[in-house]
Amino acid sequence: MTASVSVLLADDQELLRDALSTVLGADPRIRVTGGVGDGASAVEYVRAHHVDVVLMDVRMPGMDGISATAEVLHVSPTTRVLILTTFDLDEYVFAAVRAGASGFLTKDTRPAALADAVCRVAEGDAAVAPRAAAALLQHVRRQILPSGDPLASLSPREREVFGLLARGASNADIGARLFLTGNTVKTHVRAVLSGLGLPDRIHVVIWAYENGMVRPGDGNLRGAGGAEDHPPG
């Protein structure tokens, strides 16, 4: 990553904002550009000053983090939101992810892990507190599979990549499974996100569950025509 990641801190506790600013500011990859105490101020800040990532608390006075996440992404679709919360199984956090957040971590996350997560999210990846990954999928409401082929816009190779993304595979996993270079994987991942109109990898997983293409625990993807349907010989 050549350019620093610009970050806005949105939390109603000034002491925590100061601590986060110190921790993240010590990482040469990150540049903290400001801090605000409520959701409405976060939206206005992003409207006036583009930032790569908003590190957002959920429970704030006035406009909460859920509404603020949706508004921030409406004002600046290229900005990413990473939720920082006290409880990793908070239903409000799941609602924020559904509103477009690229993931969430707990406030006791180690500084190095938090900085890494901010950088991953800025690059279009996702970050989810490990203990909450399964619970997140359980909170995804199943919808009826739309008529026609929901993956019609994807090429056969992109469908394979989608199939692995839907199971949470990393770029390295995808490359090893499909015998692709790192840059080629990144190109296909971007094409999948663009073709499905999704902001990042975590929303690929949610989209697959919502459309009935993945069932919790069964490891099977239906309709993707992907790598799991045709394992290499």
NORPELIN-V511502 format. One record per pair of residues at least 6 apart in sequence whose ideal C-beta (glycine too) atoms are under 8 Angstrom apart, sorted by the first residue. I is the first residue (numbers start at 1). J is the second residue. Records with the same first field share a line. If there is no record, write none. Layout:
I=J + J
//
This chain:
1=29 + 119 + 122 + 123
4=28 + 29 + 30 + 31
5=29 + 30 + 31 + 52 + 53 + 118 + 119 + 122
6=31 + 33 + 50 + 51 + 52 + 53
7=24 + 30 + 31 + 32 + 33 + 51 + 52 + 53 + 54 + 55 + 118
8=32 + 33 + 34 + 35 + 36 + 42 + 45 + 46 + 49 + 51 + 53 + 54 + 55
9=17 + 20 + 21 + 32 + 34 + 35 + 36 + 55
10=35 + 36 + 37 + 38 + 39 + 41 + 42 + 54 + 55 + 56 + 57 + 60 + 65 + 68
11=17 + 20 + 35 + 37 + 55 + 56 + 57 + 60 + 84
12=37 + 38 + 57 + 59 + 60 + 61
13=57
14=35 + 37
16=107
17=35 + 37
18=35
20=32 + 55 + 84 + 114
21=32 + 35
23=111 + 114 + 115
24=30 + 32 + 55 + 114 + 115 + 118
25=31 + 32
26=111
27=115
29=115 + 119
30=115 + 118 + 119
33=49 + 51
34=45 + 49 + 51
36=42 + 45
37=60 + 61
38=60 + 61 + 62 + 63 + 68
39=56 + 60 + 62 + 63 + 64 + 65 + 67 + 68 + 71
40=62 + 63 + 68
42=54 + 56 + 68 + 72
43=63 + 68 + 71 + 72 + 75
45=51
46=54 + 72 + 75 + 76 + 79
47=75 + 76
50=76 + 78 + 79
51=76 + 79
52=79 + 80 + 122
53=79 + 80 + 81 + 82 + 118 + 121 + 122
54=69 + 72 + 79 + 80 + 81 + 82
55=82 + 84 + 118
56=65 + 68 + 69 + 72 + 81 + 82 + 83 + 84 + 96 + 101
57=65 + 83 + 84 + 85
58=64 + 65 + 66 + 83 + 85 + 90 + 92 + 93 + 96
59=65 + 92
60=68
63=71
64=92
65=83 + 92 + 96
66=92 + 95 + 96 + 99
67=99
69=81 + 83 + 96 + 99 + 100 + 101
70=99 + 100
72=79 + 81
73=79 + 81 + 99 + 100 + 199
77=199
80=102 + 121 + 122 + 124 + 199 + 200
81=96 + 100 + 101 + 102
82=101 + 102 + 103 + 104 + 105 + 117 + 118 + 121 + 127
83=93 + 96 + 97 + 101 + 103 + 104 + 105
84=104 + 105 + 106 + 107 + 109 + 114
85=92 + 93 + 104 + 105 + 106 + 107
86=106 + 107
87=93 + 106
88=104 + 105 + 106 + 129 + 131 + 132
89=131 + 132 + 135
91=139
93=104 + 132
94=135 + 136 + 139
96=104
97=103 + 104 + 136 + 202 + 206
98=206
100=199 + 203
102=121 + 125 + 126 + 127 + 199 + 200 + 202
103=117 + 121 + 126 + 127 + 128 + 202
104=127 + 128 + 129 + 132
105=113 + 114 + 117 + 127 + 128 + 129
106=129
109=117 + 129
117=127
120=126 + 127
121=127 + 200
124=189 + 190 + 193 + 199 + 200 + 201
125=200 + 201
126=200 + 201 + 202 + 203
128=136 + 202
133=168
134=216
136=206
137=205 + 206 + 209 + 216
138=216
140=206 + 209 + 210
141=210
142=209 + 210 + 212
143=210 + 211 + 212
144=212
145=211 + 212 + 213 + 223
146=211
149=223
150=211 + 213 + 223
151=159 + 162 + 196 + 223 + 224 + 225
153=195 + 196
154=162 + 191 + 192 + 195 + 196
155=191
156=225
157=178 + 188
158=188 + 191 + 192 + 195
159=224 + 225 + 226
160=178 + 224 + 225 + 226 + 227
161=174 + 178 + 185 + 188 + 189 + 192 + 226
162=192 + 196 + 204 + 208 + 224 + 226
163=221 + 224 + 225 + 226 + 227 + 228 + 229
164=173 + 174 + 177 + 178 + 226 + 227
165=174 + 189 + 192 + 201 + 204 + 205
166=204 + 205 + 208 + 213 + 214 + 221 + 224
167=205 + 214 + 219 + 221 + 228
168=201 + 205
169=177
171=182 + 185 + 186 + 189
172=182
174=180 + 185 + 188 + 189
175=181 + 182 + 184 + 185
177=227
178=185 + 227
180=188
189=201
192=198 + 204
193=199 + 200 + 201 + 204
196=204 + 207
198=204 + 207
205=214
208=214 + 221
209=216
212=222
213=221 + 222 + 223 + 224
214=220 + 221 + 222
219=228
220=228
221=228 + 229
//
